[in-house]
Amino acid sequence: MSDTYASNLERANQYLERFKNTTTGHYINGAFTLGSGGREYENLTPTNNTSLGKVMAGSVADMDAACEAAEAAFESWANTPGAERKKLLHKFADRLVERADEIALVESMDCGQPIRFMKQAAVRGAANFRFFADKAPEAQNGLALHQDEHVNYTLRKAIGPVGIITPWNTPFMLSTWKIAPALAAGCTVVHKPAELTPLSAYILAEIADEVLPKGVWNMVNGFGEDVGKRLTEHPAIKAVALVGESATGSHIMRQGAATLKRMHFELGGKNPVIVFDDADFERALDAVVFMIYSLNGQRCTSSSRLLIQSGIRDRFITALEQRVRNLRVGHSLDPDTEVGPLVHTEHYNKVLGYFDIARQDGATIAVGGQRITTANSTLDPAGNYLEPTLFTHASNSMRIAQEEIFGPVLTAISFDTEEEAVRLANDTEYGLSGYIWTENTGRALRMAKQVEAGMLWVNSENNRNLPSPFGGIKMSGIGRDGGDWSFDFYMETKNVCIAQGTHRVPTLGKR
């Protein structure tokens, strides 16, 4: 056991002690509460499936109370000057940085993500708050549109209380990415975290309690079938932002239909990484490995389909196999770990099931394809560990090429021509992201135009740029996050037309 791992484990246990010794509840109208009519459940760490403490799954009454609190606080928060909201959100960011060590270690234990990826989580979350904080004073700004005898101008107003539903894969980061622009716009928030990873959401609520007026931020733990359903149906909630599975998005759209809620969905993906013969071999190899095996493959923008041109296929696959074999699987707090345990046994078993599906469909399991049952210096086989896996000799019609596995599993498919690469890339119900590796500028431009995805990276892994639009098409989502696109979602645009008094007004009924 390395000194760093031992230190991480010790500090994590100190931070987690309070969760283990109490029941984690909700934050409603400025108060921490266990609510009424809920039920307790155990929150397990995927590192060894032991308990991190009990969590209270809220009731419909708890969600009603949260939505009503957000509604009551909305007018005051929406009318708070943007400059004041800016100060408060910067203060929130400061507190995130102060608690960075706690957030990283708790998150890593709660969801199984390796600490190497979580150690900057608070800093990145703070960056989300600072970016949107700085935009808060200008959020209501619109356009001036001049005509000969009229002047039109637009302005924006916060839409109202909003529901934010976040997933379990990188829960802290995605919560800040959704909630920060909502608050900057002047909306109040009801947050329903994923039931499998509730702890960082509780830390966020603690910071909200220190920084924000009561009722502006509310958080209710629980399950989709009760509190999630009520959040999406409640008449006080004017918009719902979800990060989750495509099936969940369809479900929520149906639930919100009666109240005509605005919806923003960031959903699933089966994203292609397309490597042409002329690609920079080593950089492309690095990016292919990183974009599927980092974050345990539990990333919506993971490039889970490798489309490799036939001219370099054998060489690339040989090098890729060795890299996958070399990946270090271990405890999430071990600084040497590159792939940690999957978030929950149900999801773990789902991913394991694709190994049999691959064999049945005729693919080759070139690397991996097994659960890990032997302990090492940091890995407890009671946890949700599996071998990073590479499928080869696959076709795009196989389930492993069409369904979102959401684990450290890559499916490799070969192609010959640019036209075939486009066809394969687009032959999926998803359209979140894509990655193109080529040194041919014309080809890069053609591919960027033809590949069906909301986001494309050329000769790069997933590079995050806060002002840029983030979101997918087809079954991968509706709407965009980032920059002014976030305000378009969280705010209503109003047009005002003012006459200059010179135009002829039509007349009727004069005699």
Salt bridges, closest charged atoms under 4 A:
GLU42 OE2 - LYS54 NZ 2.67
ASP62 OD2 - HIS26 NE2 3.65
ASP64 OD1 - ARG230 NE 2.54
ASP64 OD1 - HIS234 NE2 3.61
ASP94 OD1 - ARG130 NH2 2.83
GLU98 OE1 - ARG95 NH1 2.37
ASP101 OD1 - ARG11 NH2 2.83
GLU102 OE2 - ARG18 NH2 3.27
GLU102 OE1 - ARG99 NE 2.84
ASP134 OD1 - LYS86 NZ 3.92
ASP134 OD1 - HIS90 NE2 2.70
GLU138 OE2 - LYS135 NZ 3.23
GLU195 OE1 - LYS192 NZ 3.44
GLU206 OE2 - ARG18 NH1 2.64
GLU206 OE1 - ARG99 NH2 2.83
GLU210 OE1 - ARG95 NE 2.58
ASP226 OD2 - ARG39 NH1 3.41
GLU233 OE2 - LYS229 NZ 2.88
ASP278 OD1 - ARG443 NH1 3.24
ASP286 OD1 - ARG323 NH2 2.96
ASP314 OD1 - ARG313 NE 3.32
GLU321 OE1 - ARG325 NH2 3.94
GLU338 OE2 - ARG328 NH1 3.84
ASP356 OD1 - ARG359 NH1 3.09
GLU403 OE2 - ARG399 NE 2.81
GLU418 OE1 - ARG443 NE 3.59
GLU418 OE2 - ARG446 NE 2.85
GLU420 OE2 - ARG423 NH2 3.99
GLU452 OE1 - LYS474 NZ 2.89
ASP481 OD2 - LYS178 NZ 2.58
ASP481 OD1 - HIS264 ND1 3.86
ASP484 OD1 - ARG156 NH2 2.91
ASP488 OD1 - ARG156 NH1 3.19
GLU492 OE1 - ARG262 NH2 2.75
